[in-house]
Amino acid sequence: MLNADSAQVYRDLQVLSARPTAEEMGGIEHRLFGAWDGAVACSAADWANTARGEIERLHSEDAVPILVGGTGLYLRTLLEGIAPVPPINDDVRKSIRAMSQSEARFALEREDPEAAARLAPRDAARTMRALEVMRGTGRPLAHWQANKGGGIGGAIQLTAAVLLPERQWLLERCDRRFATMIESGAREEVVNLLGRQLDPSLPVMRAIGVREIADWVAGRATREDMLARGQAATRQYAKRQYTWFRHQPPSDWTALESESYHESALYALLCHLLA
């Protein structure tokens, strides 16, 4: 199994990312789970470069890599390639990261209206990325994306399946999962993370649940408020993922819609895909 989830790559997020435990791995080799220290941001390009090397090694061992995870940008970067965006000046990046979402959105609409038209108004991460590329390079993100390179999509045989559970079932599971995380050590995980005094702009510090639990730990929120905010953030993220995987993947990717996915059904699916 090769991880393609942008939260599960971080060593610091065992509980909050629902990273599989040793028991859940069942003796099957899992790679790129907890592979990055939270102090180091793992971009889509970083992950794709590392994943490409792991896939090459697995192929050399006559093994079949099975990519799992819900970060569409990671998968797209691996398959389609990386836009050769030059490094962005730290001062430019910091000034943009200090903006509110509404400020960044207004600036992007003025400076790169094409990117603003593509992005959802509440998509803070991509809004700020598009703005920092525009200000840092003098060219819109679309310019760089038109010159992608290094994708492996045309060099491999790929069989893909997108799991699309029934929406209400999914949202109920989101609420239940976040509550279970609180009972399973998420508070302690966030306390340990805060103790590292990392840059708050790092992805690990912006993971769902970190800010909500940090406010609870600091006494800025009650347990009930924290739980409600964390569950709402999880549902919103799941909705965005659901929309992305319904509309963005290539048309030949198999979409499987069901109320739930039990272990036996997933095993049968894997056997079918690998046949």
Buried (B, 14 or more C-beta within 10 A) or exposed (E): BBBBBBBBBBBBBBBBBBBBEEEEEEEEEBBBBBBBEBEBEBBBBBBBBBBBEBBEEBEEEEEEBBBEBBBBBBBBBBBBBBBEBEEBEEEBBEEBBEBEBEEBBEBBBEBBEEBBEEBEEEBBEBBBBBBBBBBBBEEBBBBBBEEBEBBBEEEEEEEBBBBBBEEEEBBEBBBEBBBEBBEBEBBEBBEEBBEEEBEEBBBBBBBBBBBBBBBBBEEEBEEEEBBBBBBBBBBEBBBBBBEBBEEEBEEEEEEEEEEEEEEEEEEEBEEEEEE
